Amino acid sequence: MKGDRVEIVVDAGDTTRTYEVMATRAGRRVETAVRRGVVEVSEVTRSGSVVRTARFMANRVLALVEQPIPRDEAEEADGA
């Protein structure tokens, strides 16, 4: 849903880096998957087409935080 986002905190050697993937348009969602040592976060359309993907090595990911937008705000944003 528009506004949903996932923050990924990654170990970058002597520091950490934070990346964010956000559902940027109405009807899009953010999906996460962990496969074969890779964390994959994708923005996906209603029909299932992947718009963008971020991939990270699983052993470098320190935190994966899913932050859904509160649904009452989402309804107001969509004009319902």
C-alpha positions as CSV (number, residue, x, y, z in Angstrom):
1,M,0.0,0.0,0.0
2,K,1.3,3.5,-0.8
3,G,3.5,4.7,2.1
4,D,4.5,1.3,3.3
5,R,8.3,1.1,3.7
6,V,11.1,-1.2,4.7
7,E,14.3,0.0,6.3
8,I,17.4,-2.2,5.9
9,V,20.5,-1.6,8.1
10,V,23.6,-3.1,6.7
11,D,27.1,-3.6,8.1
12,A,29.5,-1.7,5.9
13,G,32.8,-2.6,7.6
14,D,33.6,0.2,10.1
15,T,30.1,1.7,9.9
16,T,26.5,0.9,9.1
17,R,24.4,2.1,6.2
18,T,20.6,2.4,6.2
19,Y,18.6,1.8,3.0
20,E,14.9,2.4,2.5
21,V,12.4,0.8,0.0
22,M,9.0,2.5,-0.1
23,A,5.8,1.8,-2.0
24,T,5.6,5.1,-4.0
25,R,2.2,4.9,-5.7
26,A,-1.3,3.7,-4.8
27,G,-1.7,0.0,-5.2
28,R,1.9,-0.9,-4.8
29,R,3.3,-2.9,-1.9
30,V,6.7,-3.9,-0.5
31,E,7.6,-7.5,-0.3
32,T,10.6,-9.1,1.5
33,A,12.2,-12.5,0.9
34,V,15.3,-14.3,2.2
35,R,16.7,-16.8,-0.3
36,R,20.0,-18.6,-0.4
37,G,21.9,-16.1,1.7
38,V,20.4,-13.0,0.0
39,V,17.8,-10.6,1.5
40,E,15.6,-9.2,-1.3
41,V,13.2,-6.2,-0.8
42,S,11.0,-5.4,-3.8
43,E,8.3,-2.8,-4.6
44,V,5.6,-4.7,-6.5
45,T,2.5,-3.5,-8.4
46,R,-1.0,-4.9,-8.0
47,S,-0.5,-7.3,-10.9
48,G,2.7,-8.6,-9.4
49,S,5.3,-6.8,-11.6
50,V,8.4,-5.9,-9.8
51,V,9.2,-2.1,-10.0
52,R,12.5,-2.1,-8.1
53,T,14.5,-4.5,-6.1
54,A,17.2,-4.1,-3.4
55,R,19.4,-7.1,-2.7
56,F,21.8,-7.5,0.3
57,M,24.0,-10.3,1.5
58,A,22.1,-11.9,4.5
59,N,25.2,-12.1,6.7
60,R,25.7,-8.3,6.4
61,V,22.1,-7.3,7.3
62,L,21.8,-6.1,10.9
63,A,18.1,-5.2,10.9
64,L,15.1,-5.4,8.6
65,V,12.3,-3.1,9.8
66,E,8.9,-3.2,8.1
67,Q,6.9,-0.1,8.7
68,P,3.4,-0.2,7.3
69,I,1.5,3.0,7.1
70,P,-1.4,3.1,9.6
71,R,-4.6,2.1,7.6
72,D,-6.7,5.0,8.7
73,E,-4.1,7.4,7.3
74,A,-3.9,5.3,4.1
75,E,-7.7,5.5,3.6
76,E,-7.5,9.3,3.9
77,A,-4.6,9.5,1.5
78,D,-6.5,7.5,-1.1
79,G,-9.5,9.8,-0.8
80,A,-11.9,7.2,0.8
